Amino acid sequence: MALELLGTSGCHLCEDAEALVNEVLDGVLRVFDLTPVEIADDPDLMEAYGLQIPVLRYKEMCLYWPFTADDVAQFLSALDADPHH
């Protein structure tokens, strides 16, 4: 499953979020791919998420910062429970 981490370069919160998500992903059995997305390269993403980054996103489902490892684990569990992914 392809997860996106919406953020921008130089954002220390985005770096913290990426490390946290990767830590959680290391502990789950299901394979998730995390792709950092530079929102500054996309005006639509910048408008939609510019004040909310970092944001963990899968399709239309989003987890907004601040989030904890437990929040990420629950988000991933919700993805596993979603029959539409």
PyMOL commands that set and color helices and strands:
alter all, ss='L'
color gray80, all
select helices_A, chain A and resi 12-26+39-41+43-49+69-81
alter helices_A, ss='H'
color red, helices_A
select strands_A, chain A and resi 2-7+33-38+55-58+61-64
alter strands_A, ss='S'
color yellow, strands_A
deselect
rebuild
show_as cartoon
